[in-house]
Amino acid sequence: MHSSAAAGKENRPGTLGGVSRVVVDVVLKPEISDPQGQAVLGALGRLGHDSVRSVRQGKHFVLEVDGTPDEAELKQIAETLLANPVIEDVELHLPTD
């Protein structure tokens, strides 16, 4: 896990030199069982971290695209390649600057 400000900046949406960074987060839908999340939650409890009530496991993608991102194209990419829309939700984070 990266904790420096520079490392965190690499994983945020933004634009630099004509290249846009888009972040795509994919998580299981709430109604889908998440065994990995449950395993982590159980381990946290055994380690004394009782304040954590829920853990959902997911995937985090950082895409660098030329120019201004096309939201419809990115959504299609996410839903056909990065996620299974039957069981997973997709959240796009587009650059705001």
N, C-alpha and C positions, 0 to 999 in steps of 0.2 A: 504494500500500500504506500503510495506516495503522499507525503505530508507537506512538502514544500509548496510555496505559492507558485513557483514556476511550473511544477509538475501539475498542479491543479488547473492552471491556465491552459495547458495543452488539452484538457478534456472538456473545455467549455466552448460553446458556440462563439464564433467571431469571424472577422474578415481581415486578411493581411495580404497585401501585394496581389490582389486580384483572386486570391484563393479563399474560399469560404469554408469554415469548419462547422459541420453539422453534427449534432449529437443525437443518437437514437437510443432510447432506453426501451427495453423489452422485458415485460414481466408477465407472469402467469395471471390469467383472469382470476378475480377474487373467488369465483365458485370452483376453481380447479385446485385440487389438493397439491400442496407444495412440500414434498418430503424433505428436500434439502433445507428449506426454511424451518421446518419443524425440528430437524436435527440440530441446526444452529441454535434455535430457541431453547431446546433441551440442554445443550452444552452450556449456554449462557446461564441458565438456572443453576446447573451443577457448580458453576464457577462463582455463584453468589450474585449474579447480575439480575436480580429479581424485578427490577423496574422495567425491563424490556418485555412488552406484552405480545409482540408479533414480529415475525421476520418473513419477508418474501424475497426469494432468490430471483435474480434477473440477469440480463445481459446488457452491456453498455458498449455501444459502437461509436467511434469517432470517424466521420467521413470528411475528407477534404475534397472539395469540388471547385472547378474553375468557375469564376464569375459569380453571379447571383444565383443562389439555389432555387430550383424549381420545386416548390412544395409538393405538387401533384406527383412529379417524377420520384421524389424522395419517398413519398408515402407508398408508391407502387413498389419501389425497391425494398422498403422495409417489410411490407406485407407479403411479398413473394419470395424474398430471399432471407431476410434477417429474422423473421418471425413466422409462427404458425398462427394465423388469425383466428383459427377455431378455438385455440386454448390460450393465446397470448394477446396482451394489449401492447400497442406501440405508442410511444410519445416522442414526437420530433421536437428538437430544440434548435431553432434557426437563429442565425446571427441577428442581433438587433442594432449593431453599429454600422 
